[in-house]
Amino acid sequence: MTPASGTTVQDHVALAEIELCGELIIAASAADEERLSQDRIDEVLMGLGL
């Protein structure tokens, strides 16, 4: 269902999850190794204040 014209719907939890996924994808694409280490994942999450 599409919101009425001019109406914006924000789900703050969904937006936070999208930001988190985006940051992890960026970190993974910049990594030299095949997978991110748990330490690197923790660094990314800490950078987001989590």
NUVEXVO-525432 format. One record per residue (C-alpha): x, y, z; residue in three letters. Coordinates in steps of 0.001 Angstrom, whole numbers, plus 500000, padded with zeros to 6 digits. Each point is the difference from the previous one (the first is absolute). Last residue first. Layout:
(r (X, Y, Z), ALA),
...
This chain:
(r (526282, 500526, 518649), LEU),
(r (501321, 503521, 499483), GLY),
(r (500278, 499696, 496238), LEU),
(r (503787, 499867, 500188), GLY),
(r (499611, 497316, 502661), MET),
(r (498108, 497887, 497458), LEU),
(r (502755, 500397, 497413), VAL),
(r (502707, 499133, 502533), GLU),
(r (498005, 496958, 501194), ASP),
(r (499751, 498754, 496420), ILE),
(r (503760, 500438, 499672), ARG),
(r (500616, 497978, 503171), ASP),
(r (497617, 497266, 498831), GLN),
(r (502074, 499716, 496855), SER),
(r (498478, 501123, 496745), LEU),
(r (500018, 497326, 497327), ARG),
(r (502039, 499443, 496825), GLU),
(r (502944, 502075, 501233), GLU),
(r (501143, 503290, 498519), ASP),
(r (497073, 501929, 501386), ALA),
(r (498583, 503055, 498205), ALA),
(r (496889, 498182, 498753), SER),
(r (499396, 498537, 503448), ALA),
(r (500240, 503388, 501713), ALA),
(r (497564, 501542, 497516), ILE),
(r (497601, 497078, 500435), ILE),
(r (500229, 500305, 503797), LEU),
(r (499255, 503722, 499813), GLU),
(r (497024, 499402, 497728), GLY),
(r (498607, 497262, 502207), CYS),
(r (500169, 502277, 503043), LEU),
(r (498389, 502898, 498121), GLU),
(r (497182, 497731, 498808), ILE),
(r (499504, 498682, 503523), GLU),
(r (499811, 503547, 501382), ALA),
(r (497426, 500952, 497336), LEU),
(r (497916, 496932, 500845), ALA),
(r (500049, 500850, 503697), VAL),
(r (499110, 503626, 499313), HIS),
(r (496963, 499078, 497918), ASP),
(r (499173, 503130, 498141), GLN),
(r (496876, 500559, 497943), VAL),
(r (499783, 503081, 497879), THR),
(r (496700, 501464, 498870), THR),
(r (499869, 502321, 497005), GLY),
(r (497755, 497658, 498022), SER),
(r (498412, 497351, 502202), ALA),
(r (502237, 497102, 500999), PRO),
(r (500282, 497063, 497574), THR),
(r (498639, 496586, 500963), MET),
